[in-house]
Amino acid sequence: MPSRLDLCPGCLRPISSRKVPLLHPRYASTATAVTPAPSFDQSTVSVPPIARYPPRQPPSHRPPEFRKSQLHRQYTSILRSTPLMLIFQHNNLKANEWMGIRRELAQALQKTDETELAAGRSASGLSSSNIKLQTIQVSIFEAAMRVVEAWDPVKPGHAQSDAAGCPPPLPSDPATQSSTDAVANATPAPADPSFTHALSRAAYEAGLPRKFRHELAPLLNGPVALLTFPAVAPAHLKAALSILAPKAPAFPAPTRRASPGYHDAAVQAGLQKLVLLGARIEGKVFDFEKVRWLGGIEGGMEGLRAQLVAMLQGVGAGITSALEGAGRSLYFTIEGRKGMLEDKENGEGGQGPRDGP
């Protein structure tokens, strides 16, 4: 029987038997690489050094992964950005007592915001939501206070510079030699003087207890809480003192009808354990009497400015009156003497010798 498919014998050969033409082999020892010639700048200037640390994550003298280091950074930021801070001593307040005190404080500050807004006064954009009441760890806060008071990163001598006062060369500058020792952020040691953050070695050594002692040290004993204000606002300060440290008649506590939650047992028990120690205002330490004086200023900062302007105007008016009084007295004295002399001359002329008939 004949086959159904006509296949040629040449098509049945295996594919692997076909010959593939190969290129001419070359050995690695005989291969040559084409390398461009270096430029004149590359031959005369060395490669600039590379910064070992990113600018936003400098090395720290204190381990940054610990909670103490983060609290130190937080307290340092609070001290540098808070112009008004009240210091309280709290004695074993419970959670429900803290919650009640914060609730009443927030309500009183909210009412103050509404009153100031209705009166058309603005406390530099201050809002009651930015006023915080928080507890602190005294030892870490005291270390942060020493750093803030004793360490100034922009002070001459803290930052590295040359004799002419020029800033240190940058590592990314092509003109900077890699062998120079004045390059900032190019050494692996955390004690590099170019690091000026609050957790650096220089800040730590500047704030040692044996080198510096701040004015708040007598107040930072025992459990301490802070009430921080982002701006100096006497009206908000008065509202806070009326809740946390009431004292009639200047700072009366809210009545039961106005604020029934203030007279709860938990709130009253917590307020009895809260004692006002003092304040830190614009870097100065104030006792509670000066704090109450600041809170008693009527009209807030605008009222204080009005009192200052009135006092200066009164002093100017007094000086003007004194000068005018001296000149007026001299004028009257001279005029009186002149009148006396004229009367004397007129009298002598009238009493002269008369001619006989």
Backbone hydrogen bonds, N-H to C=O, Kabsch-Sander energy under -0.5 kcal/mol:
donor,donor_aa,acceptor,acceptor_aa,energy
7,L,5,L,-0.9
11,C,8,C,-1.0
12,L,9,P,-0.9
13,R,10,G,-0.9
17,S,14,P,-1.0
18,R,15,I,-2.1
30,T,27,Y,-0.9
31,A,27,Y,-0.6
31,A,28,A,-0.6
35,T,33,A,-0.8
43,S,39,S,-1.3
44,T,40,F,-1.0
45,V,41,D,-2.4
52,R,185,N,-1.3
53,Y,185,N,-0.5
57,Q,54,P,-1.2
61,H,199,L,-2.9
62,R,199,L,-0.9
66,F,63,P,-1.4
70,Q,66,F,-1.4
71,L,67,R,-2.5
72,H,68,K,-2.2
73,R,69,S,-2.1
74,Q,70,Q,-2.3
75,Y,71,L,-2.9
76,T,72,H,-2.1
77,S,73,R,-2.1
78,I,74,Q,-2.1
79,L,75,Y,-2.4
80,R,76,T,-1.8
81,S,77,S,-1.6
82,T,78,I,-1.2
84,L,229,F,-1.2
85,M,280,R,-1.3
86,L,227,L,-2.6
87,I,278,G,-2.7
88,F,86,L,-0.5
88,F,225,A,-2.9
89,Q,275,V,-2.8
90,H,88,F,-0.5
90,H,223,P,-1.0
91,N,273,K,-1.3
92,N,90,H,-0.7
98,W,94,K,-2.3
99,M,95,A,-2.3
100,G,96,N,-2.0
101,I,97,E,-2.3
102,R,98,W,-2.5
103,R,99,M,-1.9
104,E,100,G,-2.2
105,L,101,I,-2.3
106,A,102,R,-2.3
107,Q,103,R,-2.0
108,A,104,E,-2.2
109,L,105,L,-2.3
110,Q,106,A,-2.1
111,K,107,Q,-2.0
112,T,108,A,-1.7
113,D,109,L,-2.1
114,E,110,Q,-2.0
115,T,111,K,-2.3
116,E,112,T,-2.7
117,L,113,D,-2.3
118,A,114,E,-2.2
119,A,115,T,-1.9
120,G,116,E,-0.5
120,G,117,L,-0.7
121,R,116,E,-2.3
124,S,122,S,-1.0
126,L,123,A,-1.2
130,N,127,S,-1.5
131,I,128,S,-1.1
132,K,130,N,-0.6
132,K,228,T,-1.2
134,Q,132,K,-0.5
134,Q,226,L,-2.4
136,I,224,V,-1.9
138,V,136,I,-0.7
141,F,137,Q,-2.5
142,E,138,V,-2.6
143,A,139,S,-1.8
144,A,140,I,-2.3
145,M,141,F,-2.3
146,R,142,E,-2.1
147,V,143,A,-1.8
148,V,144,A,-2.4
149,E,145,M,-2.4
150,A,146,R,-2.4
151,W,147,V,-2.2
152,D,150,A,-0.5
155,K,152,D,-1.6
157,G,159,A,-0.5
158,H,155,K,-2.0
159,A,155,K,-0.8
162,D,166,C,-1.5
165,G,162,D,-1.4
173,D,170,L,-1.2
176,T,173,D,-1.9
180,T,177,Q,-1.1
184,A,169,P,-1.1
186,A,183,V,-0.7
192,D,189,A,-1.1
195,F,192,D,-1.8
196,T,194,S,-0.7
200,S,197,H,-1.6
201,R,190,P,-0.6
204,Y,200,S,-1.8
205,E,201,R,-2.3
206,A,202,A,-2.0
207,G,203,A,-1.4
208,L,205,E,-1.0
211,K,208,L,-1.4
212,F,208,L,-1.8
217,A,214,H,-1.0
219,L,216,L,-0.9
220,L,216,L,-1.3
221,N,219,L,-1.8
224,V,136,I,-0.5
225,A,88,F,-2.7
226,L,134,Q,-3.3
227,L,86,L,-2.1
228,T,132,K,-2.2
228,T,226,L,-0.5
229,F,84,L,-2.7
233,A,231,A,-0.9
237,L,233,A,-2.3
238,K,234,P,-2.4
239,A,235,A,-1.9
240,A,236,H,-2.3
241,L,237,L,-2.5
242,S,238,K,-2.1
243,I,239,A,-0.9
243,I,240,A,-0.5
244,L,240,A,-3.0
245,A,241,L,-1.7
247,K,251,F,-2.8
251,F,247,K,-2.8
259,S,255,T,-2.5
262,Y,259,S,-0.8
263,H,259,S,-0.5
263,H,260,P,-1.0
264,D,261,G,-1.4
268,Q,264,D,-2.4
269,A,265,A,-2.2
270,G,266,A,-2.0
271,L,267,V,-2.3
272,Q,268,Q,-1.5
273,K,269,A,-0.6
273,K,270,G,-0.8
274,L,271,L,-1.0
275,V,89,Q,-2.2
275,V,273,K,-0.5
277,L,87,I,-2.8
277,L,275,V,-0.5
278,G,87,I,-1.3
279,A,286,F,-2.3
280,R,85,M,-2.6
281,I,284,K,-2.6
282,E,83,P,-2.9
282,E,280,R,-0.5
284,K,281,I,-1.9
286,F,279,A,-2.7
291,V,287,D,-1.9
292,R,288,F,-2.1
293,W,289,E,-1.8
294,L,290,K,-2.1
295,G,291,V,-2.2
296,G,292,R,-1.3
297,I,294,L,-1.1
300,G,297,I,-1.1
302,E,299,G,-0.7
303,G,299,G,-1.0
304,L,300,G,-1.9
305,R,301,M,-2.4
306,A,302,E,-2.3
307,Q,303,G,-2.4
308,L,304,L,-2.2
309,V,305,R,-2.7
310,A,306,A,-2.5
311,M,307,Q,-2.3
312,L,308,L,-2.5
313,Q,309,V,-2.6
314,G,310,A,-2.5
315,V,311,M,-2.4
316,G,312,L,-2.5
317,A,313,Q,-2.7
318,G,314,G,-2.3
319,I,315,V,-2.4
320,T,316,G,-2.5
321,S,317,A,-2.6
322,A,318,G,-2.4
323,L,319,I,-2.4
324,E,320,T,-2.9
325,G,321,S,-2.8
326,A,322,A,-2.1
327,G,323,L,-2.3
328,R,324,E,-2.8
329,S,325,G,-2.5
330,L,326,A,-2.1
331,Y,327,G,-2.4
332,F,328,R,-2.7
333,T,329,S,-2.2
334,I,330,L,-2.5
335,E,331,Y,-2.6
336,G,332,F,-2.4
337,R,333,T,-2.4
338,K,334,I,-2.5
339,G,335,E,-2.4
340,M,336,G,-2.2
341,L,337,R,-2.3
342,E,338,K,-2.3
343,D,339,G,-2.4
344,K,340,M,-2.1
345,E,341,L,-2.3
346,N,342,E,-2.5
347,G,343,D,-2.2
348,E,344,K,-2.1
349,G,345,E,-2.1
350,G,346,N,-1.6
351,Q,347,G,-1.1
352,G,349,G,-0.8
